[in-house]
Amino acid sequence: MTIKVVTSGKASAAVESVIQQLVSDKVASRIAAKDFTLWGKDAEAESSIRLGWTSSASESQPLVARILELRSHFNTQGVTRFVLCGMGGSSLAPEVITKTAGVELVVLDSTNPEQVGAALAGDLSKTAIVVSSKSGSTVETDSQKRLFEQAFTSAGIDKSERIVIVTDPGSPMEAAAKADGYRIFNADPTVGGRYSALTAFGLVPSGLAGADIQQLLNDATEASNLLIKDDATNPGLVLGAALARTQGLVGYADKVALLEDGTAIKGLGDWAEQLIAESTGKQGKGVLPVVIDQVAPELVSKPEDLLVVRLVADAKEADTNGVSVSGSLGAQFMLWEYATVIASRLIGINPFDQPDVESAKIAARGMLENRAAELPAAFTDATVEIRVKGIDLTGVIDVKGAISAFLATSLPDSYVSIHAYLDRVDHPEASRLRNLFAEKSARPTTFGWAPRFLHSTGQYHKGGPAQGLYLQIVSRATKDISVPGRDFTLGELIASQAAGDAEVLASHGRPVLTLTLSDVEAGLALISKSL
């Protein structure tokens, strides 16, 4: 399928204002040639080792036969259930690939005890797990790996036969995997996590689950031939310019709504969200991606600072001032990666680093080491404990009042960001809060399952424009799980991650409202009723 990007109104004007300069500067062909000077002198050290994604579609071809051979081996052994332990870029691409293909993959991208416990409770006799970590030291992934190792051993199953490792060469996880005799797939170390959809991180779990990874690579290769052209019709240049919207004369929108509107691809917005937010959100700049649905209030209120991008089956026309995008999944992976780094060049930032992601990890470790230091609740309403940072609760006695005080901190260009530290499998209804808050606040609203967002959009929250209002929804662990070989439980870990991120956000002057639910269903109902 041919990639198409169609713009209209202000989006078209934004493209027209910079497209000829992008063509003249040969930006597209220089990206394909891995020219690391495109994003300025300060970015060169990082960009010089992060452009491998431009050739992933071709360089990953040898992986296909090996992955399919392993899938066949597993299937002959009766292993048909695959679990992916990974965070951020390691999980979001496989999730969209397998959802679109209609094949089952259990994506375990959480430290929520209930969600992890449910994955462990599956039929282990038919289960293999893929443990994916670029650094090889991700605490969530390491904890999940330890739990499955224990579960396999307890069930009398040889763990070395059921655990597959995907990591960068030379990582701590690779060294441990070699010692344990696990199968190892090394990923390209010159590809950052959020750009790794077409590397071993995206292909191994997806291929084992049954997705057609050969077609995925073929489509990406075909798209690459179009995206490298220095031509004003290049869809990567067009989309990148539309995302950047840097020209004041044509209107400035630093937020982009991603709407699945007829595309056969499932969940592309969630993947593109982490790519755009983590790449562009730094130095007080960035493009905030907002994943919305067909009944999103933003489609009615039409905020001036929000550009609507519709993901459609065949892009022929776009809404007024909007963008429509179409193409196969492999093609879209390449398109959005090109567009994101092109937008980053126009904005003036390095798309390959993530300087603020580590701050939340450090804060979480600090909270784990001092677990008794939890901030006392300001008050409790029914089953919900209320805590705040940077919000005045004078005279407030209930959840409704706390939400009102929270939203009162909004500015004309603000956005609301909801972080749900919940079991997303058992409580998908929590995502309905996004539309409720968007309607109540009359501002673009994002929703992220936690802690996975910490590895992606969390960068934008700390490094992007200081516009956000942050709502944390946290649940008390009812069935906690101890992590083998560690001195903490999953419940303690996820609580520390929430508290640590709140601490870092507050240190950046961001208002944070934390609602801790002792009963998730009742708590979510109370929050909804309070809007």
N, C-alpha and C positions, 0 to 999 in steps of 0.2 A: 504494500500500500504506500502510495506517495505521501510524504509529509506535506501538510498544508498549514499555513499560518495566515489568517485573514484578520486585518485590523480595520477599525473605523473611527471617525471623529478625532478626539484628542489623542487616541492611541496612534492613529495614522500620522498625525502631525508630529508626534514625538519621534516616530520612526523616520519620517522625512527629514527631520532636523539633524539627524546624525548618520543616516545610512550611507551617504556618499563618503563621509569621512572614514567610516569603518571599512568601506571598500577600498578607498585610496590608501589607507594604512595597511591593507592586506591582512586584516585581523583574522579572518577565517583560515586562510592558508597558513598563517604563522602559528595559529593554535595547533593545526594538524601537524606542523613541522616541529612542535614542542618548543616553540620560542618562549623561553621563560622571562623575557624582558618586557612582555606585554603589560604587566601590572605594576611597573615602577621598580626603582632600585631597591626599596625596602622589602619588596616581596620576592626578590630574586632567589634568596637562599632557600625559601620554601617552594616556590613554583618550579625551581630547577629539578626538584625530585618528586613532583606531583602531577606530571602530565602524561603518565602511562595510560590513563583512561582513553586517550584519543585513539589508541590502537588496540584496545582490549578486545574488540570484536574479532579481529584477526588473530591476535596472539593467544586468545583463549580457545581457539579451535582444537588444539591437541587434548584439552581437558574432556571434551565431549565423550570420546570413546572410553576413556577411563571411568568416567562417571556412570555411563550406561552399563559398562561391564560390572561395576560394583552394584548397581541396582539389580541387575540380573542375578548376581550372587546372593544378594539379600533375599530376593523373591523366592529363589529355589530353597532357601533355608526357612521359608515361611514368615520372613520379616517384611511386613507391608505397612507398618506404622512408623512414620518418621517425625522426630521432634527436633526442632531447631532451637538451640540455646544461643542467643545472640542479642545484641542491643544496637539501636540506631541503624546505621548503614548496613550492619550485618544481618538485620532482620527485615527491614522495610522492603528491600528489593525482592527477596524471596517470597514475601507475603503477597505482593502485587502480582508476581509471576505466577504463583500457584493459584491464586484466586481467579485470575484471568483465564488460566488453563482449565479450571474446574477440577483440580486435583487436591487431595488433602495433605496439609502440612500443619502440624501443631507448632505454632510459633510461640516460644516461651521467651518473652522479652520483659519479664517482670520479676520483682522480688516479693510480690504479694504472696504470703504463705498459702492462701486458699487456691490461687491460680497455679502456683508451682505444685502444690499438693495434688491437684486434680490431674496434672500432667504425669506425675509420678504414679498415680493410681491406675493409669491405663494398662493395657495388657502388655507386660514387659516381654512376654515370650514372642511377641510379634513386633517389638520395638527396637529401633536403632536411633541414636541421637547424633546430630551434627553440632559440634561445639565450635562456634565462630567468634574469633576475637583477633583483630588486627594487631593490637599491642601485645596480646597474650597475657594481659594482667587485669582485664576488666573484672571488677569484683562481683558483679551480678552473674556474669557467665561462669566465672570460677566457682561460685557458690552452687549454681545449677549443676555443673559438671560433677562436683563432689557428691551431690545428692544422688545423682543417677549412678555414679560409681558404686555408692553404698547400696542402692536399690538393686542393681544387677547382681552384685556379690551376694546379697541376702537371698536373692531368688535362685542362686546357684547357676547364674549365667556368666559366662566368660566376658568380662567387660571389654577386653581388647577386641572382641569380635563384634561389638555393638556400638562402639564409640568412634566417630570420625572427627578429626580435627582439621579446621581450616584456620590458618594463621599466617602471618608473615614469616619468612625465613629468619632464623636467629632469635625469635621471640622466646620468652620464658615458657610459654605453652608448648612450643615446638620441642624444646629440650625435654620437658616433662613427658610429652607424648611419645617421644622416641624411647625414653626409659621404660614406659609402660607398654610399649609394643602396639600403639594405636596406628590406624591408618591416618596418613597426613596428606592434606592438599595444601601446598604453599600458594599464597596469593602474591600478586605483583606488588612489591614494596613501594613502587613509584605511583601507586594509585591510592588516594585517600579513601577512607571508609565510605563517605557519602557518594563517591564517584565509582563505587566498586560493583555496581549491578551486573556488569558483564565479565566479572572476574570470578574466581573460585567462590567468593562470598555469595554471589547471587546464583551461580550455576550449580554448585554441589547439592545444596538442599533441594533446590527446585528440580534438578534432574533426577535425584533419588526419589522424589515424590511423584514423578511421572510427567512433568512438563516437557514440552518439546523445546529443549534448549538449543538444538541445532538451528531450528527455524528462527529462534530469537536472535542468534548471532548473525544469521544470514540477513535478516531484516536490518539489523544494526549496521552491518557492512554496507548494504545498499544505501542506507541513509547517510553514512559517512561520506560517500562519494558526492553527495549533494551539499553537505554541510561544510566542506572544505573550500568551496568556490567563493572567490572574491567577486560577488555579484549582488546587486541590490535586491534580487529576488530570493537570495539565500534565506530560508526560513529561520535558521539559527540567528542570523544577524537581525532579522525583523523582530523575532520574539525577544531577543536580548535587549534591543533598543526600546521595545514596548515595556519590558519589565523595569528598565532603569528610569525612564520618565524624568530625565535630569534637566530638561530644558524649561526654565521658568516661563518662557513666553507661551508655551502650549499647555500649561497646567501641570502641576506636580502631584503625583499619587505615589506615596511610598508604601502602599499596601495593595496586595493583589489577591482577589478571591479566586479560588480554584473550584470549578463546578463541573462535575460529571454530568453531561447533558446529552446522552445518546451514545457515548462511546462504549465499546464492548470491553474496555479495559477496566478492571475493578481495583480501586484503591490507588490509582496513580497520583491523586492529589496528596495523599499521605506521604508518598515517597518524594514527590516534588517539594513538599513543604519542608522536609528536613534538608534537602539539597539547597534550596534557596535561602532559608533562614540561617543555617550554619555557615554558608559561604559568604553571605552579604552582611550579616548583622555584626558589625564591629566598628570601632572608632566613632561611635555615635551616629553611624549611617546604616543603611540597609533597606531591604525590601521585605516587608512582613507578609508571608503567605497565610491566607485564611481559607481553610477548607470548608466549603458550604454545601448545602443541598438545595433541592428545588423550591423549598418553602422558606428559605433563609430570609429573615427580615431585611438584610442588607440589599436584597434585590428590589425591595419596595422603597426603602429609605434612600438608597443610592448615595452613600457618602461621597463627597467630592474627592477624598483622598484614597478611594478604593477603586482599583481597576479590575473589572470582571473578565476572567479568562474561562471560556467554556470549552470543555473537552468533549468533542463531538465525533460522530461517525464519519462525516465528510464536511470539512470546513469550506463553506461557500460564501457565507456572509457573517458579519459580526454585529452584535448589538451596538447601539450608539455609544461611541467612545470606548468600545470593548475590543476583545480579541477572541477568535475561535481557532482551535487547534485540533488537527486530526492526524492519524498515522498509526501504524502497528506499534506494539509495545517496545520491541527492540529499537525501532526508529525513534520512538519518543524518549527512550532513555538517552540516546545520543543527542537528540534535539535539545532537551532541557539542560543537559550538561554543557553543551556549547552555549546556549542562551544565558545560563547562569554566569559563566566566566566572562562572557561579553558584557553583560549588565554590570558585573563587578568592575570591569575596566572603565566603563562609563561613569560609574559611581566614584571610583578612585580608591578601591580597597583590594586587599589580597584575598582571593576566593578560596585559598587552600589551607589557611591556618584556622585555629579555633581557640584563641587565647583565653576566652572566658569559660570554656567548658571545664577546665581543670579546677577552677575555683570552687565549684559545687562539690566536686569529688573530695577536695581537701577538707571542706567544711563538714561533709558527711563523715569522713574519718574522725574528725575532731569530736563530733557528736557521739559517735560510737564509743570513743575512748572515755567519754564523760556522760554516760547514759542517764545519770541521776539529775542532770542539769536541765531537764525539760521545762520550758517556760510554763508557769501555771496558767490555767485558763482564766480569761477575764470574767467569764461567767458561763453557765450551762443552761441551755434551753432544751427541755425534754431530753433527748438522747444525743444532743449535739453540743460539743464544747467549742467555745469561741475564743480564738487568739488573734491578735492583730499586731502589725508593725507599721508605723507611719499612718495610722488611722485614729481619729478622735472618736471614742465611744462614750463620751460624756452623755449621761441620761439614757443610754441604750441598754435594754434588758432582754432582748430576744434576737433570734436569727434575722427576722425581718428588718429590725432596726440596724443590725450589723451590716446587712447587705446594702441598705440605704446609705449608711455612712461610708461604706466602701466605694459605692458608685459616685458619691458626692465628690470624691477626689479626682474625678475625670476632668480632662481638659479638652478643648475643641478637636485636637488631633490624637486623642488617646485611643487605646484599644484595651479590651478586656481579655485576659488570658486565664482559662480554667485548667487546672492541673489535677487530674483525678488519680490519686494513689489507691486505686481499687482493683478488684479482680475484674478485668474487662470482659472475660468470658461469661461470668455469672451475672454481671451487672452492666450490660451494654446500654441499659436505659439511662445511665448517667450522662451519656453523650447528648441526650435531649436538652440538657441544661444549656447547651451552647445557644440554641435558638431563643430560649427564654431570656437569657442574659443579653443577647444581641437586641432583642425587642425592648427590654427594660432600659438598657443603657443607651440605645440608639447609636451604638458605636460598633465597628467591626470587632468580632469576638472569635478567639481561637479556643480550641479544645484539644488537650493533649493527655494521653494516658501516661501515667507516671509509674516508674521512673524512666521509661524509655525516652521521653522527650528531653531529658537532661543531656543525652548524647547527640542531640540534634538542635531543635528549636531553642533549647536552653541557652545556646550561644547568643542568639538574637536578644533574648530577654535581658542579658547583662551587658552585651556589647553594642546593641543597636540603639536607636533613638530612645531617650528617656520618656516614653509615652505610656508604658504599660501599667495596668492595674491587675494584680495577681491574686487569684482565688485558688487556694489549695483545699481539696477535699480528701481527707485522710480517714482510713478505717482502722479501728483497733483489731489486732489479730485475735481471732477466736480459736484458731487451731494453729498455733505457732510451730515452726520447724527449726530445729537446731542444725547449723551447718557443720558437717563433719570436718574436724581438724581446725575449726575456727572457734573463737570465744564469743560468738554472737549468734542470734537466731535471725531468721528472715524478717520476722516482725520488727526486731530491733534495727535491722539494716534499713528497711524501707522507711521506718519512722525517722531514722537519722538522716536519710536522704531528703526527706521532706523538710525537716527542721534545718538542715544545712543549707538547702536552697533558699529557704525563707530568709535565713541569716544573710546570705550573699546578696539577695535581691534588696533587702533593707539597707545593706551597706552602700548600695548604689542609689539610694533614695527612692526606691520603688515601694508603693504601698502593698501590703500583703495581708489578706484575710485568710486564716486557716480555720476550717470547720472540721472537727474530728468527730466521726460518727461511731458510736458504740453499737448501733443497729443500722446497717447500711440502707436497707429498704425504707425504714421509717425516717432516717435522716435525709435521704434524697427526696422523699415526699414532702418533708418539712421545708426544705430549701425551695422546691418548686412552688409550694403553697405561699411562700414568703415573697415571691416575685410579682 
